[in-house]
Structures are given as C-alpha cells and as structure tokens.
Amino acid sequence: MLVKTFRWAFAVTALGLAAGVLYDGWAALGLVAVLAVLEVSLSFDNAVINAGILKKMSAFWQKIFLTVGIVIAVFGMRLVFPVVIVAISARLSPWKAVHLALTDKERYEQLVTDAHPSIAAFGGMFLLMIFLDFILTDRDIKWLGPVERPLAKLGRVDMLSVCVALIVLLVSSLTFAAHAHQHGGVHADKAQTVLLSGALGLVTYMVVHGLSGYFEHRLEAEEEREHEAEEEAERSGTPRSAAALTGKAAFFMFLYLEVLDASFSFDGVIGAFAITNDIVLMALGLGIGAMYVRSLTVYLVRQGTLDDYVYLEHGAHYAIGALAVILLVTIQYEISEIVTGLIGVVLIGWSFWSSVRRNKALANAG
C-alpha cells in the first residue's frame, strides 16, 4: 500500500531530479533535493490537518481536493507565485520575469539580488508570524518544555505575536538603514522598501489567517445545521434532503482546505528564496515536495494514523522560525544555501527522533 500510495511522488521525484541535472548540472540535483525536503518538512503539519478534515468528506470531495487541489497547489502556488513575487519586487511583468529567468539568467539573478531585501522582509515577517502564533499558544503536548512553557504563558497577552513581529521588523529596517549608510552601497529608500515589504508580509499573513478562520467557522456552522436537521428528521420520522446540506458543508470544507493549503504553501515558497533565486529549480523542488505531501495526506487518511509522531509539528514550526530569522538576516548578510537547508532537515529529524523516543518510553511504561 505504501508503494502504491507514493508511486506518483516517486515518479515525479525521478523526473524532477533528472530535469534539474539537465537544466543546471549536478549542482542543481542537490538544490532540488534540499527544496523538496524543505517543502515536505514545512508542509507535514498541513498533511496532518488535511487528513483530519478529508476523513469527514465523501469519496467524491476527497477526489476533488486531491486532484483539483494538487493542480492549484503545484501549478498555482509553486510555479506562479514565485514568479509573481519576483515580478512585483523587480517591477517587471510576469512574462518578462519568466523570459529573463529562462534566457538571461545573469540579468535575472541581478534583478532578484537587487529585490532580495524586500522579498526577504516580506517572507521573513510572514514566516515569523506563523512561528510566533504557534509558539505563543499553550499546547497539551510540549516538545522543548523549558522554552515552550514560559512562552505559552506570555502568549496570553492579546496580539503579542503582532507586537513582537513589528518590533523585529522595525529593528531589521533600522539596522539595514544604518548598515547602508555606513557602507554607502544602498540608499535610504531601500530601508523604507524593507519596512513596507515587511508590513505587507504581516498583512498578508493576517488576511490568510482571517480567511482560514472564516471558512472554518462557516464549516462548523454548516456541520451543526446538518446535525440538527438529522436529529429533527429522526424525531419526526420524515425524510429530508441530505444531499443539499452535505454538499454545502462539503463545499465550505473544500474552500477551507484550499485556503489552508495556500497558506501553508506560502512558507515553502518564501523559504525557498532563502535557498535559491532560480524559479526553475524552485518549481522543480517544491513540486516534488508537494507531491509527497499529497501522497502523505492520502496515506494518513487511509491508515487513520495521525498522532504517532507528536513532535513533528513542533519541529516543522521551529524550522519555519529558523527560516524567518535567516531571511531577515539575509537582508544584509549572505548565508550559505546548504546551511539554510540543513537547519530545517536537522530540526525535523530531531523532532522525529524525539517522537520515537517518547513512543518507546510510553510503551515501556505501559
């Protein structure tokens, strides 16, 4: 069953790695592989959440999400979104950005390098908000207790994550401006661009988070209405049109999943800019990762096992936090792509190992 579920992911991996080698030599092989691992690690919790919701859906809506949804996820978020980010940052049309990326890589690299401070500020703030909202929430299961317990208490302060993020953005912008004036390489208006881009990253997160909450509430309302209708039908002994209510609830569930999928795609795409500026390698690596996330979602639904490795979600969010810090640092300093990629892999591996040890300890205690 494992091989059957992941067969398309394996096939896409082989094709993607081969395409990377043909596109930019053997060095591209490592970058594509790191990007794929990054996408899987950052989206693991997405697969868990998707699986939990998909279990409630009919086979028809499951198929819609896993076919139409993967098209939107791979081609929309992993192919189109990076181009849009570069086009906006470099003030180009999307077609011009794609043309330069494919035909004049040196010019494209220069444009992306010039636009990198604004991309890093936008992405760093978006990822930082994801991490802060996770770490400042009190959870039953804690991975790094000495760190997470006091932060969860601080999280009781309303809007603390937004305040912390804005302070980090202000410090990053002022530091960048001071560095620019000292070295004379960047004008002060670039510091204003960093501040504006970071603010847009924060607003984008809040909009996406708000949409997710909206569809979640609508979904809960529809499920409650359906449950009440079922109880009323049982009491009166009269038949009811279950298809309409079920279809409406499933539609809101589908919309909710798509918004969640898009929001989780943001962190993979933004994090990829910390590893490479090449949109072709980015699309290949993130596309491979997205296929594994889709296959993992299917596997979790069919196996019905979501909580075996309880610390993986923590590891994924710590990796997001590390990427946020790295992106903000790369506004003015260079950091090796290998270091960036390995940090995420190490954190995910550590959380997986911690989960295995916890499971063994519980088994021995039982």
Summary of the structure (lengths in Angstrom):
residues: 366
radius of gyration: 22.0
end to end distance: 29.9
largest distance: 80.5
contacts: 1232
relative contact order: 0.18
helix: 85%
strand: 0%
